[in-house]
Amino acid sequence: MRELVLVTALFLVYKCGRLVANGHEARAFRNADRVWDAERALHLPGEGTIQHLLMHGEPLIRAANTYYAAVHFPATIAFLVWLYWRHPAHYLWSRRVLALLTGAALALHLLLPLAPPRMLAATGLVDTARVYGPSVYGATPETDSMANQFAAMPSLHFGWALMVAIGLIVATRSRWRALWLLHPLLTLLVIVGTANHYWFDALAAAALLGLALLAVRAPARGDAEPPSAPHAIGTTVRPAGALR
């Protein structure tokens, strides 16, 4: 119960902080123009390239919108719950890293309000959630009481997804564990293709996560699996000195 309260409190603080950031729309659009121009100056691939791939069919773009709306929080919560029961040391490590990442993201949201590419006319991108659904945002961003839509950088969708993958790779021993990286990769394609985030938003999230990982010491590899019990099946425990 205590762990659930901690995670819930973190989420509520994050949501309240996003609401406090509302009311800086003019600054958010100026910052968006700067981010867009910087990406073009660096010759990054246009976000429109990814959106064009998603919009080959309406079912595909609806699936991307659903992934954006429905996977972010449940996947992270499931990750934490699984670690809590199977790998407590890795749970504490992951929770602390996610808390640092989320706190740093909130600070950046307050310092750098940023309109997402779906709101910026210069991008020529479609607000896929509004056009095709489903959408998690209000129709009028300035009066949206549920979320601050001008908090694009960093992308916690990507930051949390990347930490989920890293946490699972560190905590498990399967030869296929690197495939968990498909989760942040798919998340990156979705957040960019649906015009909710710029490439820079994901890069900023990755940088903040890297700093959080440096600040919190990871558990030793030996903590990845629970120790074997001395009375495992087929093993007989003998008193000291019984063996000759």
Backbone as CSV, one residue per row, in Angstrom:
resi,resn,N_x,N_y,N_z,CA_x,CA_y,CA_z,C_x,C_y,C_z
1,MET,0.832,-1.203,0.000,0.000,0.000,0.000,0.870,1.257,0.000
2,ARG,1.949,1.236,0.808,2.824,2.402,0.871,3.419,2.727,-0.492
3,GLU,3.799,1.675,-1.230,4.393,1.906,-2.544,3.362,2.488,-3.510
4,LEU,2.129,2.014,-3.444,1.075,2.545,-4.307,0.836,4.019,-4.013
5,VAL,0.851,4.374,-2.730,0.656,5.772,-2.340,1.787,6.641,-2.882
6,LEU,3.029,6.141,-2.807,4.167,6.903,-3.296,4.069,7.161,-4.791
7,VAL,3.745,6.114,-5.550,3.640,6.261,-6.997,2.478,7.180,-7.358
8,THR,1.346,7.033,-6.662,0.192,7.879,-6.923,0.499,9.339,-6.604
9,ALA,1.193,9.567,-5.489,1.556,10.930,-5.106,2.465,11.568,-6.150
10,LEU,3.416,10.793,-6.664,4.307,11.296,-7.706,3.510,11.706,-8.935
11,PHE,2.555,10.865,-9.318,1.734,11.172,-10.483,0.907,12.437,-10.266
12,LEU,0.326,12.591,-9.069,-0.511,13.756,-8.789,0.313,15.043,-8.764
13,VAL,1.514,14.981,-8.186,2.386,16.153,-8.194,2.734,16.541,-9.617
14,TYR,3.007,15.538,-10.443,3.323,15.800,-11.848,2.154,16.462,-12.562
15,LYS,0.944,15.941,-12.365,-0.229,16.509,-13.014,-0.490,17.933,-12.535
16,CYS,-0.366,18.169,-11.241,-0.595,19.522,-10.709,0.434,20.492,-11.269
17,GLY,1.665,20.043,-11.354,2.715,20.894,-11.908,2.450,21.256,-13.346
18,ARG,1.932,20.327,-14.125,1.599,20.616,-15.511,0.501,21.678,-15.595
19,LEU,-0.468,21.608,-14.693,-1.544,22.591,-14.697,-1.026,23.976,-14.317
20,VAL,-0.071,24.034,-13.389,0.525,25.310,-13.012,1.205,25.962,-14.211
21,ALA,1.708,25.138,-15.126,2.434,25.658,-16.288,1.509,26.260,-17.329
22,ASN,0.207,26.074,-17.217,-0.723,26.661,-18.183,-0.653,28.180,-18.151
23,GLY,-1.027,28.820,-19.247,-1.069,30.270,-19.293,0.146,30.902,-19.938
24,HIS,1.015,30.077,-20.548,2.216,30.620,-21.200,2.205,30.255,-22.685
25,GLU,1.033,30.415,-23.302,0.866,29.963,-24.680,1.777,30.709,-25.664
26,ALA,1.898,32.041,-25.510,2.719,32.816,-26.444,4.171,32.356,-26.395
27,ARG,4.695,32.178,-25.179,6.062,31.684,-25.037,6.200,30.292,-25.612
28,ALA,5.175,29.459,-25.413,5.217,28.075,-25.898,5.329,28.033,-27.412
29,PHE,4.637,28.918,-28.100,4.708,28.929,-29.563,6.026,29.520,-30.061
30,ARG,6.563,30.500,-29.357,7.883,31.031,-29.740,8.949,29.950,-29.587
31,ASN,8.876,29.224,-28.483,9.835,28.129,-28.276,9.670,27.034,-29.328
32,ALA,8.431,26.766,-29.728,8.184,25.746,-30.748,8.814,26.146,-32.082
33,ASP,8.700,27.427,-32.432,9.336,27.906,-33.668,10.844,27.703,-33.613
34,ARG,11.438,27.963,-32.440,12.895,27.810,-32.295,13.301,26.338,-32.401
35,VAL,12.536,25.462,-31.766,12.847,24.036,-31.829,12.735,23.520,-33.258
36,TRP,11.676,23.898,-33.935,11.468,23.459,-35.317,12.611,23.933,-36.216
37,ASP,12.997,25.205,-36.061,14.080,25.749,-36.878,15.405,25.066,-36.550
38,ALA,15.638,24.769,-35.265,16.885,24.107,-34.875,16.971,22.701,-35.462
39,GLU,15.864,21.982,-35.459,15.858,20.637,-36.045,16.158,20.680,-37.537
40,ARG,15.593,21.673,-38.218,15.844,21.785,-39.651,17.295,22.193,-39.916
41,ALA,17.845,23.071,-39.053,19.230,23.497,-39.217,20.182,22.315,-39.044
42,LEU,19.796,21.372,-38.188,20.621,20.184,-37.955,20.315,19.060,-38.956
43,HIS,19.395,19.339,-39.864,19.013,18.373,-40.904,18.475,17.066,-40.327
44,LEU,17.742,17.171,-39.213,17.061,15.991,-38.695,15.924,15.611,-39.628
45,PRO,15.591,14.329,-39.721,14.477,13.934,-40.586,13.184,14.593,-40.125
46,GLY,12.386,15.039,-41.059,11.141,15.706,-40.708,10.177,14.772,-39.999
47,GLU,9.508,15.290,-38.970,8.498,14.497,-38.279,7.402,14.047,-39.235
48,GLY,7.197,14.838,-40.294,6.176,14.499,-41.280,6.450,13.193,-42.008
49,THR,7.715,12.808,-42.092,8.063,11.532,-42.744,7.461,10.363,-41.983
50,ILE,7.542,10.403,-40.658,6.975,9.339,-39.832,5.451,9.379,-39.896
51,GLN,4.881,10.585,-39.852,3.425,10.678,-39.910,2.892,10.153,-41.239
52,HIS,3.603,10.415,-42.312,3.175,9.919,-43.626,3.113,8.390,-43.640
53,LEU,4.068,7.739,-42.985,4.062,6.281,-42.928,2.855,5.764,-42.146
54,LEU,2.515,6.454,-41.055,1.382,6.015,-40.228,0.046,6.231,-40.921
55,MET,-0.012,7.220,-41.791,-1.300,7.589,-42.380,-1.596,6.858,-43.682
56,HIS,-0.931,5.719,-43.883,-1.251,4.889,-45.045,-2.633,4.255,-44.913
57,GLY,-3.116,4.140,-43.695,-4.439,3.566,-43.469,-5.009,4.064,-42.162
58,GLU,-6.315,4.280,-42.120,-6.940,4.797,-40.907,-6.787,3.846,-39.716
59,PRO,-6.888,2.518,-39.894,-6.689,1.626,-38.749,-5.304,1.782,-38.118
60,LEU,-4.284,2.021,-38.958,-2.922,2.167,-38.439,-2.788,3.436,-37.604
61,ILE,-3.328,4.544,-38.090,-3.204,5.791,-37.349,-4.052,5.745,-36.081
62,ARG,-5.201,5.064,-36.126,-6.003,4.901,-34.907,-5.256,4.041,-33.885
63,ALA,-4.561,3.020,-34.368,-3.771,2.171,-33.473,-2.655,2.987,-32.814
64,ALA,-2.019,3.871,-33.590,-0.970,4.723,-33.032,-1.543,5.666,-31.979
65,ASN,-2.699,6.252,-32.252,-3.343,7.141,-31.285,-3.712,6.386,-30.005
66,THR,-4.182,5.163,-30.174,-4.555,4.344,-29.020,-3.325,3.985,-28.196
67,TYR,-2.245,3.656,-28.874,-0.992,3.345,-28.181,-0.536,4.553,-27.369
68,TYR,-0.611,5.732,-27.952,-0.208,6.953,-27.244,-1.078,7.183,-26.019
69,ALA,-2.379,6.941,-26.164,-3.320,7.242,-25.089,-3.353,6.178,-24.006
70,ALA,-3.156,4.906,-24.384,-3.486,3.816,-23.460,-2.302,3.022,-22.911
71,VAL,-1.121,3.150,-23.501,-0.009,2.278,-23.100,0.916,2.937,-22.080
72,HIS,1.077,4.242,-22.154,2.065,4.986,-21.365,2.014,4.649,-19.873
73,PHE,0.921,4.939,-19.205,0.824,4.716,-17.762,0.676,3.241,-17.397
74,PRO,-0.218,2.480,-18.040,-0.356,1.068,-17.665,0.938,0.274,-17.807
75,ALA,1.700,0.529,-18.857,2.948,-0.215,-19.045,3.944,0.106,-17.939
76,THR,4.024,1.372,-17.556,4.963,1.762,-16.501,4.538,1.193,-15.155
77,ILE,3.245,1.239,-14.868,2.741,0.693,-13.603,2.959,-0.817,-13.545
78,ALA,2.664,-1.514,-14.657,2.874,-2.966,-14.699,4.352,-3.302,-14.485
79,PHE,5.217,-2.521,-15.065,6.664,-2.700,-14.888,7.056,-2.578,-13.421
80,LEU,6.572,-1.541,-12.744,6.903,-1.329,-11.336,6.315,-2.426,-10.437
81,VAL,5.079,-2.816,-10.732,4.446,-3.867,-9.929,5.207,-5.175,-10.074
82,TRP,5.598,-5.522,-11.280,6.343,-6.767,-11.511,7.691,-6.740,-10.793
83,LEU,8.395,-5.612,-10.880,9.671,-5.500,-10.175,9.485,-5.584,-8.662
84,TYR,8.401,-4.987,-8.171,8.151,-4.980,-6.727,8.029,-6.410,-6.185
85,TRP,7.368,-7.272,-6.958,7.150,-8.643,-6.503,8.319,-9.561,-6.810
86,ARG,9.004,-9.342,-7.926,10.041,-10.278,-8.353,11.466,-9.801,-8.074
87,HIS,11.694,-8.502,-8.128,13.047,-7.965,-7.976,13.004,-6.681,-7.151
88,PRO,12.820,-6.813,-5.834,12.645,-5.617,-4.991,13.780,-4.599,-5.102
89,ALA,15.023,-5.058,-5.196,16.142,-4.123,-5.294,16.059,-3.313,-6.585
90,HIS,15.691,-3.973,-7.654,15.553,-3.277,-8.932,14.319,-2.377,-8.936
91,TYR,13.305,-2.760,-8.163,12.133,-1.897,-8.042,12.521,-0.564,-7.413
92,LEU,13.258,-0.603,-6.294,13.662,0.630,-5.620,14.518,1.494,-6.538
93,TRP,15.443,0.862,-7.246,16.297,1.587,-8.188,15.461,2.243,-9.286
94,SER,14.578,1.484,-9.889,13.767,2.005,-10.989,12.831,3.111,-10.520
95,ARG,12.243,2.921,-9.335,11.332,3.938,-8.815,12.061,5.251,-8.577
96,ARG,13.255,5.170,-8.032,14.024,6.387,-7.775,14.431,7.076,-9.068
97,VAL,14.839,6.285,-10.050,15.217,6.867,-11.342,14.017,7.546,-11.993
98,LEU,12.866,6.873,-11.986,11.663,7.458,-12.571,11.237,8.718,-11.828
99,ALA,11.396,8.723,-10.506,11.042,9.912,-9.733,11.943,11.087,-10.103
100,LEU,13.241,10.839,-10.225,14.166,11.896,-10.625,13.856,12.401,-12.028
101,LEU,13.622,11.473,-12.941,13.303,11.842,-14.313,12.041,12.693,-14.369
102,THR,11.004,12.269,-13.655,9.730,12.986,-13.674,9.874,14.376,-13.044
103,GLY,10.618,14.466,-11.934,10.831,15.764,-11.306,11.598,16.716,-12.208
104,ALA,12.636,16.210,-12.866,13.411,17.044,-13.775,12.564,17.466,-14.977
105,ALA,11.723,16.562,-15.460,10.848,16.890,-16.587,9.861,17.981,-16.201
106,LEU,9.301,17.883,-15.010,8.364,18.898,-14.543,9.036,20.265,-14.477
107,ALA,10.266,20.299,-13.962,10.992,21.566,-13.898,11.201,22.149,-15.285
108,LEU,11.550,21.285,-16.249,11.768,21.768,-17.615,10.467,22.222,-18.255
109,HIS,9.359,21.549,-17.935,8.057,21.979,-18.449,7.730,23.388,-17.974
110,LEU,8.088,23.687,-16.729,7.806,25.003,-16.173,8.732,26.065,-16.767
111,LEU,9.995,25.686,-16.983,10.974,26.639,-17.495,10.859,26.853,-19.003
112,LEU,10.429,25.814,-19.712,10.406,25.874,-21.171,9.065,25.371,-21.710
113,PRO,8.004,26.174,-21.586,6.734,25.752,-22.194,6.915,25.605,-23.698
114,LEU,6.351,24.560,-24.245,6.585,24.254,-25.666,5.328,23.692,-26.298
115,ALA,4.862,24.334,-27.349,3.709,23.824,-28.089,4.135,22.623,-28.914
116,PRO,3.364,21.547,-28.908,3.718,20.361,-29.698,3.581,20.635,-31.194
117,PRO,4.209,19.814,-32.027,4.167,20.058,-33.478,2.765,20.051,-34.069
118,ARG,1.810,19.341,-33.472,0.457,19.330,-34.000,-0.206,20.697,-33.936
119,MET,0.316,21.602,-33.084,-0.252,22.949,-32.959,0.474,23.981,-33.810
120,LEU,1.622,23.621,-34.337,2.462,24.583,-35.046,2.172,24.518,-36.539
121,ALA,1.665,25.610,-37.073,1.262,25.635,-38.488,2.436,25.356,-39.417
122,ALA,3.627,25.801,-39.039,4.792,25.649,-39.908,5.130,24.195,-40.188
123,THR,4.723,23.284,-39.313,5.069,21.877,-39.495,4.242,21.212,-40.587
124,GLY,3.036,21.713,-40.824,2.143,21.075,-41.791,1.657,19.711,-41.361
125,LEU,1.734,19.423,-40.048,1.353,18.110,-39.540,-0.113,18.080,-39.117
126,VAL,-0.671,16.875,-39.125,-2.063,16.659,-38.756,-2.146,16.274,-37.282
127,ASP,-3.104,16.847,-36.569,-3.389,16.407,-35.195,-4.201,15.124,-35.319
128,THR,-3.494,14.002,-35.388,-4.145,12.732,-35.712,-5.176,12.312,-34.673
129,ALA,-4.911,12.614,-33.393,-5.854,12.222,-32.347,-7.172,12.982,-32.488
130,ARG,-7.090,14.257,-32.829,-8.305,15.052,-32.971,-9.081,14.647,-34.219
131,VAL,-8.368,14.322,-35.290,-9.029,14.002,-36.561,-9.565,12.570,-36.574
132,TYR,-8.770,11.627,-36.085,-9.141,10.215,-36.189,-9.534,9.589,-34.848
133,GLY,-9.035,10.157,-33.738,-9.323,9.605,-32.422,-8.523,8.332,-32.155
134,PRO,-8.492,7.897,-30.900,-8.977,8.621,-29.715,-7.986,9.682,-29.264
135,SER,-8.483,10.676,-28.512,-7.643,11.762,-28.034,-7.723,11.848,-26.516
136,VAL,-6.600,12.182,-25.895,-6.571,12.341,-24.438,-6.588,13.808,-24.044
137,TYR,-6.635,14.704,-25.031,-6.563,16.131,-24.752,-7.879,16.825,-25.076
138,GLY,-8.107,17.935,-24.375,-9.282,18.744,-24.635,-9.189,19.444,-25.985
139,ALA,-10.335,19.794,-26.545,-10.369,20.422,-27.869,-9.744,21.813,-27.853
140,THR,-9.798,22.501,-26.699,-9.233,23.843,-26.585,-8.048,23.795,-25.631
141,PRO,-6.808,23.786,-26.148,-5.629,23.609,-25.296,-5.523,24.645,-24.182
142,GLU,-5.891,25.904,-24.477,-5.730,26.968,-23.492,-6.595,26.768,-22.252
143,THR,-7.686,26.043,-22.395,-8.603,25.857,-21.262,-8.701,24.399,-20.829
144,ASP,-7.781,23.584,-21.286,-7.790,22.168,-20.922,-7.479,22.023,-19.438
145,SER,-8.443,21.564,-18.671,-8.266,21.454,-17.221,-7.613,20.146,-16.805
146,MET,-7.450,19.213,-17.732,-6.907,17.902,-17.390,-5.399,17.803,-17.610
147,ALA,-4.858,18.596,-18.528,-3.436,18.487,-18.841,-2.930,19.778,-19.443
148,ASN,-1.655,20.040,-19.232,-1.007,21.171,-19.885,-0.492,20.693,-21.234
149,GLN,-1.104,21.153,-22.297,-0.723,20.703,-23.629,0.513,21.428,-24.147
150,PHE,1.017,22.393,-23.391,2.203,23.135,-23.807,3.430,22.666,-23.017
151,ALA,3.500,21.373,-22.788,4.625,20.774,-22.049,5.203,19.624,-22.865
152,ALA,5.616,19.944,-24.091,6.086,18.888,-24.988,7.482,18.386,-24.644
153,MET,8.335,19.262,-24.108,9.725,18.876,-23.845,10.002,18.833,-22.342
154,PRO,10.555,17.716,-21.861,10.861,16.474,-22.568,9.623,15.588,-22.678
155,SER,9.725,14.561,-23.501,8.629,13.605,-23.648,8.757,12.510,-22.589
156,LEU,7.862,12.552,-21.604,7.879,11.477,-20.610,7.337,10.177,-21.182
157,HIS,6.550,10.251,-22.255,6.161,9.014,-22.940,7.428,8.240,-23.320
158,PHE,8.377,8.958,-23.928,9.599,8.281,-24.365,10.517,7.984,-23.191
159,GLY,10.676,8.934,-22.270,11.572,8.729,-21.142,11.171,7.544,-20.286
160,TRP,9.878,7.440,-19.978,9.412,6.317,-19.169,9.551,5.008,-19.931
161,ALA,9.221,5.019,-21.228,9.334,3.790,-22.025,10.777,3.308,-22.080
162,LEU,11.711,4.256,-22.213,13.124,3.877,-22.258,13.573,3.299,-20.920
163,MET,13.091,3.865,-19.808,13.461,3.335,-18.495,12.847,1.960,-18.271
164,VAL,11.634,1.743,-18.742,11.020,0.414,-18.634,11.897,-0.615,-19.339
165,ALA,12.353,-0.281,-20.548,13.197,-1.213,-21.291,14.523,-1.450,-20.582
166,ILE,15.161,-0.380,-20.119,16.444,-0.518,-19.430,16.270,-1.328,-18.145
167,GLY,15.210,-1.029,-17.396,14.970,-1.749,-16.151,14.778,-3.231,-16.361
168,LEU,14.039,-3.594,-17.395,13.796,-5.011,-17.672,15.055,-5.705,-18.181
169,ILE,15.847,-4.995,-18.953,17.094,-5.580,-19.448,18.058,-5.841,-18.296
170,VAL,18.138,-4.895,-17.356,19.051,-5.041,-16.221,18.564,-6.115,-15.253
171,ALA,17.256,-6.213,-15.059,16.716,-7.112,-14.032,16.567,-8.550,-14.495
172,THR,16.617,-8.798,-15.795,16.394,-10.146,-16.303,17.657,-10.690,-16.968
173,ARG,17.623,-11.978,-17.273,18.795,-12.635,-17.853,18.513,-13.319,-19.190
174,SER,17.330,-13.162,-19.704,16.990,-13.803,-20.974,17.901,-13.317,-22.103
175,ARG,18.260,-14.208,-22.989,19.092,-13.819,-24.119,18.346,-12.871,-25.066
176,TRP,17.002,-12.822,-24.921,16.178,-11.978,-25.783,15.801,-10.656,-25.116
177,ARG,16.394,-10.349,-23.969,15.935,-9.182,-23.214,16.168,-7.855,-23.944
178,ALA,17.103,-7.816,-24.883,17.331,-6.582,-25.648,16.108,-6.188,-26.474
179,LEU,15.217,-7.160,-26.710,14.006,-6.851,-27.484,13.088,-5.888,-26.742
180,TRP,13.291,-5.706,-25.426,12.493,-4.718,-24.701,12.710,-3.318,-25.262
181,LEU,13.809,-3.096,-25.952,14.066,-1.781,-26.555,13.071,-1.455,-27.660
182,LEU,12.330,-2.457,-28.117,11.291,-2.186,-29.112,10.197,-1.293,-28.526
183,HIS,9.999,-1.368,-27.211,8.965,-0.534,-26.580,9.283,0.958,-26.722
184,PRO,10.476,1.440,-26.325,10.768,2.856,-26.553,10.879,3.221,-28.028
185,LEU,11.332,2.286,-28.864,11.411,2.581,-30.288,10.020,2.804,-30.874
186,LEU,9.091,1.913,-30.534,7.716,2.066,-31.016,7.090,3.338,-30.439
187,THR,7.379,3.610,-29.164,6.865,4.824,-28.543,7.387,6.059,-29.257
188,LEU,8.657,6.061,-29.627,9.238,7.191,-30.348,8.526,7.422,-31.681
189,LEU,8.300,6.348,-32.433,7.608,6.477,-33.715,6.185,6.989,-33.520
190,VAL,5.534,6.561,-32.441,4.156,6.982,-32.192,4.086,8.451,-31.786
191,ILE,4.934,8.887,-30.861,4.834,10.271,-30.384,5.200,11.267,-31.480
192,VAL,6.111,10.864,-32.363,6.486,11.742,-33.473,5.448,11.669,-34.584
193,GLY,5.018,10.462,-34.923,4.071,10.285,-36.017,2.702,10.874,-35.756
194,THR,2.303,10.927,-34.489,1.009,11.532,-34.148,1.131,13.030,-33.917
195,ALA,2.332,13.579,-34.096,2.602,15.021,-33.982,2.433,15.538,-32.560
196,ASN,2.642,14.667,-31.599,2.594,15.102,-30.201,3.948,15.572,-29.691
197,HIS,5.029,15.155,-30.360,6.370,15.530,-29.895,7.327,15.713,-31.068
198,TYR,8.352,16.534,-30.808,9.473,16.705,-31.728,10.552,15.664,-31.400
199,TRP,11.484,15.483,-32.325,12.632,14.620,-32.042,13.373,15.115,-30.808
200,PHE,13.503,16.459,-30.703,14.235,17.037,-29.574,13.602,16.667,-28.229
201,ASP,12.290,16.472,-28.210,11.613,16.106,-26.956,12.105,14.750,-26.457
202,ALA,12.288,13.815,-27.392,12.786,12.490,-27.025,14.257,12.554,-26.626
203,LEU,15.045,13.368,-27.348,16.462,13.512,-27.001,16.621,14.121,-25.614
204,ALA,15.792,15.110,-25.290,15.853,15.730,-23.970,15.495,14.720,-22.882
205,ALA,14.485,13.890,-23.140,14.088,12.868,-22.165,15.213,11.859,-21.963
206,ALA,15.853,11.443,-23.050,16.958,10.483,-22.945,18.122,11.071,-22.157
207,ALA,18.406,12.365,-22.365,19.498,13.014,-21.642,19.192,13.095,-20.154
208,LEU,17.964,13.471,-19.795,17.582,13.540,-18.386,17.620,12.155,-17.743
209,LEU,17.180,11.150,-18.487,17.222,9.788,-17.957,18.663,9.355,-17.724
210,GLY,19.547,9.709,-18.639,20.955,9.375,-18.463,21.525,9.982,-17.190
211,LEU,21.162,11.234,-16.906,21.632,11.885,-15.686,21.052,11.199,-14.441
212,ALA,19.771,10.815,-14.526,19.142,10.123,-13.397,19.806,8.772,-13.149
213,LEU,20.151,8.064,-14.213,20.819,6.769,-14.068,22.212,6.924,-13.463
214,LEU,22.881,8.035,-13.766,24.188,8.292,-13.172,24.063,8.621,-11.681
215,ALA,22.942,9.233,-11.313,22.756,9.669,-9.929,22.317,8.545,-8.998
216,VAL,21.695,7.503,-9.550,21.167,6.412,-8.726,21.919,5.129,-9.059
217,ARG,22.577,4.558,-8.081,23.367,3.347,-8.316,22.466,2.153,-8.585
218,ALA,22.762,1.454,-9.648,21.979,0.274,-10.009,22.339,-0.897,-9.109
219,PRO,21.385,-1.811,-8.869,21.691,-3.016,-8.067,22.727,-3.874,-8.768
220,ALA,23.436,-4.673,-7.985,24.413,-5.598,-8.547,23.701,-6.658,-9.361
221,ARG,24.390,-7.219,-10.326,23.796,-8.251,-11.175,23.294,-9.424,-10.353
222,GLY,23.938,-9.721,-9.264,23.510,-10.845,-8.429,22.142,-10.648,-7.813
223,ASP,21.660,-9.399,-7.789,20.338,-9.131,-7.239,19.232,-9.330,-8.259
224,ALA,19.589,-9.680,-9.495,18.576,-9.781,-10.548,17.610,-10.926,-10.311
225,GLU,18.081,-12.011,-9.711,17.231,-13.157,-9.447,17.255,-13.469,-7.957
226,PRO,16.143,-13.969,-7.393,16.154,-14.322,-5.977,17.112,-15.463,-5.725
227,PRO,17.808,-15.469,-4.582,18.765,-16.546,-4.300,18.069,-17.885,-4.171
228,SER,18.782,-18.922,-4.547,18.212,-20.265,-4.463,18.095,-20.686,-3.005
229,ALA,16.986,-21.331,-2.679,16.792,-21.793,-1.307,17.660,-23.013,-1.052
230,PRO,18.213,-23.165,0.168,19.098,-24.312,0.454,18.354,-25.625,0.446
231,HIS,17.009,-25.564,0.564,16.250,-26.814,0.580,15.508,-27.007,-0.741
232,ALA,16.179,-26.642,-1.829,15.548,-26.802,-3.139,15.261,-28.273,-3.384
233,ILE,14.367,-28.499,-4.341,13.955,-29.860,-4.652,15.168,-30.703,-5.029
234,GLY,15.243,-31.873,-4.448,16.336,-32.780,-4.773,17.593,-32.529,-3.967
235,THR,17.552,-31.553,-3.011,18.736,-31.240,-2.227,18.465,-31.571,-0.771
236,THR,19.358,-32.233,-0.129,19.224,-32.565,1.283,20.192,-31.720,2.084
237,VAL,19.699,-31.020,3.094,20.547,-30.177,3.949,21.032,-31.020,5.119
238,ARG,22.340,-31.141,5.287,22.912,-31.945,6.342,23.571,-31.045,7.372
239,PRO,23.588,-31.480,8.617,24.235,-30.683,9.657,25.715,-30.536,9.350
240,ALA,26.288,-29.439,9.869,27.715,-29.220,9.695,28.498,-30.385,10.276
241,GLY,29.494,-30.844,9.545,30.344,-31.941,10.031,29.832,-33.299,9.629
242,ALA,28.652,-33.350,8.983,28.085,-34.661,8.634,28.833,-35.264,7.454
243,LEU,29.430,-34.406,6.634,30.134,-34.916,5.446,31.561,-35.282,5.814
244,ARG,32.024,-36.387,5.337,33.395,-36.835,5.643,34.186,-36.952,4.346
